[in-house]
């Protein structure tokens, strides 16, 4: 289950924010970006935690990465979450 307080705060700051169903364990924070000129808050997810959650759901690592590439990273909506990847 998504961190209730984190999700509550996110939707208070941005009622149109997008979150990913089934990837609650990868939600790590709320981010802010001023790309619209008005400042918008977004859900922040950790890439490796997303991949780990997809693997827990039955995918191989390669399948999880391909799923991420086509179904998560490729969304491109203006309210899409921020994905961080520690290198």
C-alpha atoms as one frame of an Amber mdcrd trajectory, in Angstrom:
protein
   0.000   0.000   0.000   1.258   3.468  -0.886   2.561   5.555   1.977  -0.772
   7.110   2.977   0.663  10.373   4.330   2.942  10.830   1.331   0.105  10.189
  -1.126  -2.254  12.452   0.829   0.277  15.291   0.781   0.985  14.771  -2.941
  -2.688  14.952  -3.920  -3.146  17.970  -1.639  -0.322  19.751  -3.508  -1.314
  18.460  -6.953  -4.740  16.823  -7.331  -3.813  15.831 -10.903  -0.603  14.024
  -9.959  -0.138  10.579 -11.494   0.910   7.583  -9.412   1.648   4.072 -10.647
  -0.715   1.282  -9.578   1.073  -1.690  -8.080   4.342   0.179  -7.575   3.655
   1.682  -4.161   6.874   0.316  -2.696   8.886   2.325  -5.245   7.292   5.684
  -4.338   9.935   7.513  -2.330   9.045  11.200  -2.162   7.378  14.259  -3.665
   9.274  16.436  -6.138   8.718  19.957  -7.390   9.448  21.333 -10.842   8.695
  24.722 -12.302   8.440  23.539 -15.917   4.973  25.042 -16.381   5.845  28.421
 -14.918   3.479  27.839 -12.014   5.362  25.117 -10.169   4.022  21.603  -9.998
   4.471  18.732  -7.541   5.067  15.189  -8.754   5.362  11.695  -7.325   8.994
  10.576  -7.175   9.854   6.918  -7.787  13.132   5.028  -7.574  13.979   3.164
 -10.802  15.607   0.178  -9.090  12.679  -0.159  -6.673  10.285  -0.157  -9.653
  12.283  -2.938 -11.322  12.440  -4.882  -8.033   8.663  -4.604  -7.587   8.017
  -5.801 -11.144  10.300  -8.784 -10.495   8.327  -9.547  -7.304   5.209  -9.514
  -9.474   6.662 -12.349 -11.570   8.787 -10.780 -14.291  12.423 -11.509 -15.021
  14.800  -8.543 -14.750  14.878  -8.202 -18.548  11.070  -8.340 -18.753  10.803
  -5.750 -15.974  13.195  -3.387 -17.760  11.329  -3.802 -21.054   7.993  -3.257
 -19.285   9.387  -0.121 -17.652  10.745   1.206 -20.965   7.478   0.783 -22.853
   4.783   1.208 -20.190   6.208   3.598 -17.628   9.022   5.695 -19.112   7.157
   6.081 -22.375   4.039   7.709 -20.941   5.227  11.282 -21.335   2.204  12.913
 -19.681   2.702  16.393 -18.209   1.808  15.057 -14.748   3.996  11.925 -15.049
   6.082  11.081 -11.984   9.764  11.803 -11.674  11.910   8.665 -11.841  15.325
   8.807 -10.193  18.119   6.448 -11.018  21.222   6.420  -8.843  24.292   5.801
 -10.961
